[in-house]
Amino acid sequence: MLSILDSFVGVVATVVLATLAVVGRALTPLAGAVAAVFGGVIVVTAGFPYLVLLVLFVGASSLATRYQFEEKRGRNLQEGQVGERGVSNVLAHIVIPTGLALAGGLGFGHSVLIAVFYTSALGFALSDTFASEFGVLAGHARSILTLREVTPGTNGGVSGTGETFAVAAAVGTALVGLGLFVLFRAPVGSVPLFLLAVSAAGFLGCQVDSVLGETLENRGWLTKGSTNLLGMLSSVSIASAIVLAVRGPW
């Protein structure tokens, strides 16, 4: 955990960044307040690389959401009114990372594993966001299960464009996360294993999200938020399985 001074600086920085996200209309005011609270917990318990990675995720997600926004709005596929995200979306993407940060900060998890799992969770979140925001612009999509053509934006619909961006987001998150942990001198263990686990878990978790969307969300058994939450949980589970398979019991 951070010192009192560093904690104060971290919390202030979190509040300022959340405020900027609200002013920039990336988050609704209530969503910004929720993000500030959870972000404060993350930085105090886990440290600055965890907060910076979260902030970069929010920034990249917002840029992807705003990309060709008018075209998305014209097809009724936009997020919010101007690309802003609400409380349910923020909670779906921040609860698990915050839980991991708390576990690591309170000594309930190996620091290297926490770094892998946390980055994998955000890798999934960005992979899913990129797949959705860029995939809907492809003009075509197919069911992830049956491969029949579906309307772009349909839950469970995937496209070559969306999948390409999903891979790029997962790998990019792994590389940026690794760079941040090295920069802040936080342990990451084996570099190849870190990159493999995060990249694979982020992308595969995105596929699980699509399957859940088609099989359960389309039937009204899950909401978008709960689908995202389960998708993120699956990414952490996949990362755990990869680490266990490669390294054996920690």
C-alpha positions in Angstrom: 0.0 0.0 0.0 1.1 3.6 -0.6 2.3 6.0 2.1 0.0 8.6 3.4 1.4 11.3 1.2 1.4 9.2 -1.9 -2.1 8.0 -1.1 -3.3 11.6 -0.9 -1.6 12.5 -4.2 -3.2 9.4 -5.8 -6.7 10.1 -4.5 -6.5 13.8 -5.7 -5.2 12.6 -9.1 -8.1 10.1 -9.3 -10.7 12.8 -8.5 -9.2 15.2 -11.0 -9.1 12.6 -13.8 -12.7 11.4 -13.1 -13.8 15.1 -13.2 -12.1 15.5 -16.6 -13.8 12.4 -17.8 -17.2 13.9 -16.8 -16.3 17.3 -18.4 -15.2 15.5 -21.5 -18.5 13.6 -21.5 -16.8 10.3 -21.4 -18.7 9.5 -18.2 -22.0 10.7 -16.7 -21.6 12.7 -13.5 -22.7 9.8 -11.3 -20.5 7.4 -13.2 -17.6 9.8 -12.7 -18.2 9.8 -9.0 -18.3 6.0 -8.8 -15.1 5.8 -10.9 -13.4 8.3 -8.5 -14.3 6.2 -5.5 -13.2 2.9 -7.0 -10.2 4.4 -8.6 -9.1 5.9 -5.2 -9.3 2.5 -3.6 -7.2 1.0 -6.5 -4.4 3.6 -6.3 -4.2 3.5 -2.5 -4.2 -0.3 -2.1 -2.3 -1.3 -5.3 -0.3 1.7 -6.4 0.1 4.1 -9.4 0.7 1.6 -12.2 -2.7 0.1 -11.6 -4.4 3.6 -11.6 -2.5 4.7 -14.8 -3.5 1.5 -16.6 -7.2 2.0 -15.6 -7.0 5.6 -16.8 -5.5 4.6 -20.1 -8.3 2.0 -20.6 -10.9 4.7 -20.0 -9.2 7.0 -22.5 -8.8 4.4 -25.2 -12.4 3.2 -24.7 -13.7 6.8 -25.0 -11.7 7.4 -28.2 -13.0 4.1 -29.7 -16.5 5.1 -28.8 -16.2 8.5 -30.4 -14.7 7.1 -33.6 -17.2 7.7 -36.5 -19.8 8.5 -33.8 -22.3 10.1 -36.2 -22.4 7.0 -38.3 -23.0 4.9 -35.2 -25.8 7.3 -34.1 -27.4 7.2 -37.5 -27.7 3.4 -37.1 -28.7 3.7 -33.5 -25.6 1.8 -32.4 -24.0 4.6 -30.3 -23.2 4.6 -26.6 -25.2 7.1 -24.7 -26.1 10.5 -26.3 -22.6 11.7 -27.1 -20.6 8.6 -26.2 -20.8 8.9 -22.4 -20.9 5.8 -20.3 -23.2 5.3 -17.2 -22.9 3.8 -13.8 -23.8 0.2 -14.9 -21.1 0.2 -17.5 -18.5 1.6 -15.0 -19.4 -0.9 -12.3 -19.3 -3.8 -14.7 -15.7 -2.9 -15.7 -14.3 -1.7 -12.3 -15.6 -4.1 -9.6 -13.3 -7.0 -10.4 -10.2 -4.8 -10.9 -10.9 -3.1 -7.6 -11.4 -6.5 -5.9 -8.1 -7.7 -7.3 -6.3 -4.5 -6.2 -7.7 -4.8 -2.7 -6.7 -8.4 -2.5 -3.1 -7.6 -3.5 -2.9 -4.5 -1.3 -4.1 -6.4 1.8 -1.8 -9.3 1.2 -4.4 -11.9 0.1 -2.7 -12.6 -3.3 0.7 -13.0 -4.8 1.7 -9.6 -6.2 2.7 -11.1 -9.6 -0.5 -12.9 -10.0 -2.5 -9.8 -9.0 -0.7 -7.9 -11.8 -1.5 -10.6 -14.3 -5.1 -10.9 -13.3 -5.7 -7.1 -13.1 -4.2 -6.5 -16.5 -6.1 -9.4 -18.0 -9.3 -8.0 -16.7 -8.7 -4.6 -18.3 -7.4 -6.4 -21.4 -10.8 -8.1 -21.7 -12.6 -4.7 -21.1 -10.6 -3.0 -23.9 -10.9 -6.0 -26.2 -14.6 -6.1 -25.8 -15.0 -2.4 -26.3 -12.8 -2.3 -29.4 -14.6 -5.3 -30.9 -17.9 -3.6 -30.4 -17.0 0.0 -31.4 -15.0 -0.9 -34.5 -16.9 -4.1 -35.4 -20.3 -2.4 -35.8 -18.7 -0.3 -38.6 -17.7 -3.3 -40.6 -21.2 -3.4 -42.2 -21.6 -7.2 -41.7 -21.5 -9.7 -38.8 -22.0 -13.3 -38.1 -23.2 -15.3 -35.1 -20.3 -16.5 -33.1 -22.1 -19.8 -32.6 -23.9 -20.6 -35.9 -22.0 -18.3 -38.3 -25.3 -17.1 -39.8 -25.4 -13.5 -40.9 -26.8 -11.1 -38.2 -27.3 -7.4 -38.0 -24.1 -5.5 -36.8 -24.5 -4.7 -33.2 -26.5 -7.8 -32.4 -25.4 -9.6 -29.2 -23.1 -12.5 -30.2 -22.4 -11.0 -33.6 -18.7 -10.9 -34.7 -16.8 -9.7 -37.7 -13.3 -9.9 -39.0 -12.8 -6.2 -38.2 -14.1 -6.6 -34.7 -12.0 -9.6 -34.0 -8.9 -7.9 -35.4 -9.3 -5.0 -33.1 -10.1 -7.3 -30.2 -6.7 -9.0 -30.6 -5.0 -5.6 -31.0 -6.6 -4.4 -27.8 -5.7 -7.4 -25.7 -2.1 -7.5 -26.9 -1.8 -3.7 -26.6 -3.0 -3.8 -23.0 -0.5 -6.6 -22.2 2.4 -4.5 -23.6 1.3 -1.2 -22.0 0.6 -3.0 -18.6 4.1 -4.6 -18.7 5.7 -1.3 -19.5 3.9 0.4 -16.6 4.8 -2.3 -14.1 8.4 -2.2 -15.2 8.4 1.7 -15.1 7.1 1.7 -11.5 9.3 -1.3 -10.5 6.4 -3.5 -9.7 7.0 -7.3 -10.0 5.6 -9.1 -13.1 7.4 -12.4 -13.0 8.2 -14.0 -16.3 7.7 -11.4 -19.1 6.8 -14.0 -21.8 4.2 -15.6 -19.4 2.8 -12.2 -18.5 2.3 -11.2 -22.1 0.9 -14.6 -23.1 -1.6 -14.8 -20.2 -2.9 -11.3 -20.6 -3.1 -11.3 -24.3 -4.9 -14.7 -24.5 -7.1 -14.1 -21.5 -8.2 -10.6 -22.8 -9.1 -11.9 -26.3 -10.7 -15.2 -25.2 -12.7 -13.4 -22.5 -14.1 -11.2 -25.2 -15.3 -14.4 -27.1 -16.9 -15.7 -23.9 -18.7 -12.3 -23.6 -20.1 -12.8 -27.2 -21.3 -16.3 -26.4 -23.0 -15.1 -23.3 -24.6 -12.2 -25.2 -26.0 -14.6 -27.8 -27.2 -17.4 -25.5 -28.3 -15.5 -22.4 -28.5 -11.7 -22.9 -30.6 -12.1 -26.1 -33.0 -14.1 -24.1 -33.2 -11.5 -21.3 -31.5 -13.6 -18.8 -28.5 -11.3 -18.5 -28.1 -7.5 -18.8 -25.3 -5.9 -20.8 -23.6 -5.1 -17.5 -23.8 -8.6 -16.1 -22.6 -10.1 -19.4 -19.6 -7.8 -19.2 -19.0 -8.7 -15.6 -19.0 -12.5 -16.4 -16.9 -11.9 -19.4 -14.3 -10.2 -17.3 -14.4 -12.9 -14.7 -13.8 -15.5 -17.4 -10.8 -13.6 -18.6 -9.3 -13.7 -15.1 -10.1 -17.4 -14.9 -8.4 -18.0 -18.2 -5.3 -16.1 -17.1 -5.2 -18.2 -14.0 -5.5 -21.4 -16.0 -2.7 -20.3 -18.3 -0.3 -19.5 -15.4 -1.2 -22.7 -13.7 -0.6 -24.7 -16.8 2.8 -23.1 -17.6 4.1 -22.7 -14.1 2.2 -25.2 -12.0 0.9 -24.4 -8.5 2.3 -21.0 -7.5 
